[in-house]
């Protein structure tokens, strides 16, 4: 074992430029980080120092504190699940569907049939505007607000005084069963109860429940857990993987909370892997095409980088990457097919530099599996011995 603890930090949707197959996804010209930097005068000295900005054009820079490169995604989709599956060693050839232009009639009619309630909404929304607009109507008529977040999900919202939270959960369990049809293939069903009065509705966060799908194959998380290593998930990691292979879950609803939880874990003594997902880049800014908000979030991360690095022990490894792109300068609300940054930092490294491009994001999972001497995943090659 080269590293006692590995910390995998996923910057949700922070891609660094179109892939060779971007034309197949309608994403020619996409570049999340590059375009945000073009439109925002970012001050990110700490990210620059670890080679993050150099991943944009893979320029050679010997004056860096970390190894850096990019990874080419090979899984079929540009959704959250496929990105996380790949980095954890799972090859998946079928993309999950998104419904940013609205769910089809058969989806909506099936929901009405199994719940006995009418549906309203059918929009793409990433904030609480959908309940502010439709909350009173939902409350008065008992219908279900149905919407999506631009990822592969279907979210069901209802006022707790109009529909008990337990009943909303029951409905979502039933919807989960039918949403796995091959024609629909929706990754997550999310119950979103809310309360309050017109104009002042609020989601009930502790009433939210995500009904995810188990990964289709064994990941490195299963191998680590089977070998009695700690596998800690911070943020929405547990929801993405439906808890599979994770033996400690720490909730965090935004980037700041996730970073705070990560810094707490950095002070703990354990052996194994900790994965943290910073969701705000995607859910708050990328999906609604908020370039300035995206830029501000990157600058806020930059401030946190030294805090994280200073808490690492000499035998720790920090890996920073992303699961897909979400260029806020592109039209629509879809994720974008992009290459993904890979940063490898350890206080023990003597010669950090640019690495050859990874042919798959699965190289990350292979490196982690190799370090802990567990079963190697089906995709990816380990570069553990190249890190000096």
Residue, then its C-alpha position, 0 to 999 in steps of 0.5 A: x500500500x503506497x497511500x493509507x488514505x485516498x481522497x477523491x474529490x469530484x467537481x460535478x460537471x467541470x469539464x475541460x473541453x470537447x471530446x473527440x466524439x462530442x459531435x455524436x452528442x451535439x456538443x462540438x465546441x463545449x468547454x466548461x472551464x475554458x468558457x467560464x474563464x473567458x467570461x469571468x476574470x477568475x482569480x484561482x492561483x491555488x488551482x493553477x499551482x496544482x496544474x488544473x488550468x493546464x488541463x485545458x490545453x495540456x500545456x507542459x508546466x514543471x512549476x506545479x505541485x501536482x501531477x495533472x492530465x485529462x481523462x477521455x470518457x468512454x461510457x455511453x452517456x454524459x450523465x452523472x451515473x455514467x461518469x461516476x460508474x466509469x471513474x469507479x471501474x464500471x464500463x456501461x454501454x447504455x446511457x440513461x435518458x434525460x427529459x429536459x424538453x418534458x416527459x413523454x405522454x406515456x411517462x406522465x399517464x403512467x404516473x397518473x395511473x399508479x398514483x390516481x392523481x393528476x400531474x402538473x409541471x413537466x418542466x426542467x427546473x433546478x431551483x424552487x421556482x417550480x413550487x413557487x409557481x405551482x405550489x398553490x395549485x398543487x395544494x388546492x387540487x392534490x395533483x403532483x408536481x413533476x419535473x426534472x433537473x436536467x440530469x437523468x431524474x424525475x422529481x415529484x413534489x407535493x405540499x405536506x399538508x396536501x399529501x403526507x410525506x409517507x404517501x409521497x414516498x410510497x408513490x415514488x417507490x412505485x414510480x421507481x419500479x416503472x421508470x426502469x423500462x428500457x424506453x424510459x431508463x431514468x436514473x433516479x426518482x426523487x421525492x421533494x415534499x415542501x411546506x409553507x404558504x404561497x410565495x414562501x414555499x420551501x422544500x423539506x430537505x429532511x423529507x427528500x428521498x432519492x430512489x436510485x438504481x444499483x450500479x450494473x456491475x461490481x465497482x472498486x467500492x465493493x472490492x474495498x468494502x469486501x476487503x474491510x477498508x473504509x469507504x466514505x461518501x460525502x454529499x450525493x455519492x450515496x444517492x448516485x450509487x444507491x449506497x452500493x459499496x459505501x460503508x459510511x455516508x455523510x450528508x451534504x447539500x452544497x459545496x460549502x457543507x461538503x468541503x466542511x465535512x471533508x475537512x472534518x474527515x481529513x482529521x480522522x484516522x482511517x484506512x481507505x477511500x473518501x469520495x466527495x461530490x461538489x454538486x453546486x457547479x452542476x445543479x446551481x450553475x451549469x444546468x441553468x446556464x449561470x456563467x457568473x455563478x459558476x465562476x464564483x463557485x470555482x473561485x470559492x473552491x480555490x480558497x478551500x484548496x490550501x485548507x485541504x492540502x494542508x490537512x493531508x498526511x504524508x501518506x495521503x493521496x488527493x485526486x481531483x476530477x469531474x464526472x462530465x461537462x456542463x458548459x454554461x455558455x451552451x444553449x439548453x440545459x444538457x450536460x456536455x461531452x467533455x474531457x475531464x481534469x485529473x489532478x493527483x496530489x501528495x505531499x510526498x511527490x518529488x517530481x509532479x508534472x504533466x502525465x500522458x492523457x488517460x484513455x478512460x476515466x477508469x484509470x482513477x479506479x484502477x489506481x485506487x484498486x492497485x493501491x489497496x491491492x484489491x480486485x482490479x476493475x474491468x476498465x482502466x490502467x493503474x499508474x500508481x508506480x509512475x507516481x514519485 
